[in-house]
Amino acid sequence: MSETGAQTGGPLTKVLEVDDVTIRFGGLTALDSVSFDIREGEILGLIGPNGAGKTTCFNVMTGVYQATSGQVLFDGKPLTKLARHKITQLGIARTFQNIRLFRSMTVLENVMVGADAHSKVGFWDALLRTPRHRHTESESTTRAKELLKIVGISARHDELAANLSYGDQRRLEIARAMATGPKLLCLDEPAAGFNPAEKLKLMELIRRVRDEGYTVLLIEHDMRLVMGVTDRIVVLEFGRKIAEGTPAEIRDNPAVIAAYLGVDEEDAS
């Protein structure tokens, strides 16, 4: 994706900015002065070898950890010290490396749980099933079915989440995250455990999610998937940003080649 918006012709809006973020755990520096941004309507990949700091960075952005210094800005406003549910309400949703579904609930119910993040219906409305509650529930059901159609599992909406295949559980988790109405959808290792055919389908799904109007952050180990689906890529190594650019630029970057192959940059160039 280019530096200008395809529809407006102007600069792309920065949805999220990681501004000089450092995080330490005791004597260990997990992130060291990391800065980058995510732009509206793009798919940004965050990659790096094992131990590079990808998940730590992801967790700072989504409120799991607090930065030791620096800040994360969302729509220009700092996320510092906000509770995780407040960050979700602002418009950041995430999936997890380890699938976290309500396995004893149906597929449809799992997605409707995501919609509850913005529900204005109170306890007594729900208890008494007031017209306001019934209207909200109807809207949530309709939206949940639309999202299940987008991710390709609408035919299974009445089944228990526990009965889905591993790949469909991943799709369900993405639909549930989308149900929160995010401006930024963060996918943490969505291809983990997938075979090559499933990865190709996942690439199609990620593109479709972006085409539905979502901005996507992708953390993923599979380089072929990342190179095939992202607009830009940020590369971390040992907690530092070592490269940023288009997939083509990253593919030919000596520092990235050295990080992944364990050779000197001079040998990689």
LINSUL-V114494 format. One record per backbone hydrogen bond with DSSP energy under -1.0 kcal/mol. CO is the residue of the C=O (numbers start at 1). NH is the residue of the N-H. Records with the same first field share a line. If there is no record, write none. Layout:
CO->NH  NH
This chain:
3->12
5->9
10->5
13->40
15->75
16->38
17->73
18->36
19->71
21->34
22->68  69
23->30  31
25->28
28->25
31->23
34->21
36->18
38->15  16
39->42
42->216
43->231  232
44->218
45->234
47->236
49->52
52->239
53->57
54->58
55->59
56->60
57->61
58->62
59->64  65
69->22
71->19
72->79
73->17
74->77
77->74
79->82
83->87
84->88
85->89
86->90
87->91  92
91->183  184
93->186
101->103
102->105
103->162
105->161
106->110
107->111
108->112
109->113
111->115
114->117
115->118
116->119
122->126
123->127
124->128
125->130
130->134
131->135
132->136
133->137
134->138
135->139
136->140
137->141
138->142
139->143
140->144
141->145
142->146
143->147
144->148
145->149
146->150
147->151
148->153
153->156
154->157
156->159
157->108
159->107
160->163
161->164
165->169
166->170
167->171
168->172
169->173
170->174
171->175
172->176
173->177
174->178
175->179
177->180
178->181
183->215
184->93
185->217
186->95
187->219
189->192
191->194
195->199
196->200
197->201
198->202
199->203
200->204
201->205
202->206
203->207
204->208
205->209
206->210
207->211
208->212
209->214
210->213
215->185
216->44
217->187
218->46
219->189
222->226
223->227
224->228
225->229
226->230
232->45
233->245
234->47
235->242  243
237->240
239->32
240->237
243->235
245->233
246->250
247->251
248->252
250->253
253->257
254->258
255->259
256->260
257->261
258->262
264->268
265->269
